Amino acid sequence: MVVRRAGPPRGPVAVPASPTPVRRRSRSLRVLRWGILVAVWGALVLALIVLWFARDLPRPDSALDATRRPSLTLENRSGRVFARFGDVVGEKLHLRDMPAYLPAAFVAVEDRRYWEDPGIDPIGLVRAAWIDLTAGHIVQGGSTITEQVAKNLFLSNARTFRRKVQEVLLTLWLEQHFSKRQILDIYLNRIYLGSGAWGVDAASRVYFGVSARRLTLWQAAVLAGLPRAPSRFNPRVNPSAAAARARDVLTAMVETGVVTAAQARDAQAKIAFPPAPSIAAGWFADWVAAQAEPTLPLNQDAILRTTLDSRIQSIAETSLATTLDGPGRADGIGQGAVVVLDAASGAVRAMVGGRDYASGSFNRAVLARRQPGSAFKAFTWLAALQHGMTPDSMVLDAPLSIGAWAPRDFERRYLGEITLEEALAQSINTAAVRLLLQSGGPRVVAATAKRLGIEDRLPDNATLALGTGQVGLLELSGAYATFFNGGNRVTPFGFSAYGATHPPVPVIGAEQAAEMARMLRAVVSRGTGQAADVPGYFVAGKTGTTQDSRDAWFVGCVNGTVIGVWLGNDDDRPMRNVMGGELPARVFHDIATAVR
């Protein structure tokens, strides 16, 4: 048997076939289809995400014309600004209107790559995002100037990722619709720079009293340092911090080539802030603003020339503070109030509503209602004059009982028959009650007080003669003006613009007013108010002390100026034997000596 070995196959050998061009095209088409599908769905998801973030975005074109609160600027009687309310916005300026170093200062310290970046600074954004991610919440913004415009014009200050995405969307819109110069214009005219000032021109006028057109280099650096923290770097609140921040801005300007090192050193040496206006006149400012609001033009800025005399205001503040911090502390006096007004017109020259406006703006001169004690007796004496008596008429000082009530004087001694003038000078309680009864009773006396300006409800019993009703210091001082201006009722006021008129109204005869002034003069010359006297000047007034020394008053007049003083405690806690003829009369004396 012959075995044959298998040899190589005859004929051509079959080789595995490679993919055909048709199969390759089919695979490419599948990849392309998936790519298109992923792209479409990705774009759709991205669009939905953008729509979710943008669903409550404001309309940018309308937000550029955002409204603001109209401002109210108050000037004292000499024309000096002492208070502002609302939003202060200055003249709208373009970059060409400003010194070149003013916008350059903001760019140097806020966004050095402003002129090159597309509105979003990728480097700053990545850095801020890393810090935010590691912290677990938004702690750093990395905002460009354009982003700040988007945030300040359209968005809240909430630190959320959603708000940040919205900021980016609005930033891109701004970059598309405005040039870099226009965006910087918007920024410099809309940025908040503290003290109610929006924009560089308003801030320039608030802090330096000049237009932004005339800012110096160091002043521009101060303003450029404010956006980061307007309250902390406010030159009125913290001058040292503002100066330090301005030096940082000048250093940044040197680093960016805006100014030379020598120019920066020269500017740093000139940093000096004008004294900040006192906020202690805040009680007066609040009172005037409330009075003025109904009369101001709607949605318009307003400037009011007020009746405030800043010199008298400062004297009143100092006198009250010195009393409260000195002898008042030992006597348990926690608060006080002072009003100074012109007797002829009712124009208020000064108003102190408490110990310290910064720690509480409650105005005790206007809003508090306290028992006036014997300071109310003037109206009982006036009712007696109108009932036919004179200062020389006699009234009995002797024990008196009305039911279970028996009025007594502090000294608990009786003088018998004395003149009305002497009874008022010595503030005799039994005489006051007898005069009230002889003049027609409490309703007649209450009506007399009302004619002079006491609007508060008063008790309908004989205790009214001793001042058991509750009144305000301002209205009591205004009522006293009638005794010193010939018999005219005045309405205390702080301004007379925009149609507001305050004409005096005759309510008592000139002769009766003169008789009241004569008797009130006796109180100061030889009675309970001698501590208020100013030698060589006509000083008249009345003391008032309530039960347990809970309130102490002195209201009087020197050379046509009425001064009212109240001392006490907000919680009605008794003071330590403080009487109206003591510390209140001394406060009156200090102010009267300066304003006579």
QUIFENMO-V547800 format. One record per helix or strand. SS is the DSSP state (alpha for helix, beta for strand). FROM is the first residue (numbers start at 1). LEN is the number of residues. If there is no record, write none. Layout:
# QUIFENMO-V547800
SS/FROM/LEN, SS/FROM/LEN
This chain:
# QUIFENMO-V547800
alpha/21/34, alpha/60/4, beta/72/4, beta/81/5, beta/88/2, alpha/95/3, alpha/100/11, alpha/122/14, alpha/145/10, alpha/161/17, alpha/180/11, beta/192/1, beta/197/2, alpha/200/9, alpha/212/3, alpha/217/8, alpha/239/17, alpha/261/9, alpha/282/12, beta/302/5, alpha/310/16, alpha/327/4, beta/335/8, beta/347/6, alpha/357/3, beta/370/2, alpha/373/14, beta/394/4, beta/402/1, beta/405/1, beta/416/4, alpha/420/6, alpha/429/10, alpha/442/11, alpha/462/5, beta/470/2, alpha/473/12, beta/488/2, beta/493/1, beta/495/1, beta/505/2, alpha/510/17, alpha/530/3, beta/539/7, alpha/547/3, beta/551/8, beta/561/8, alpha/580/16
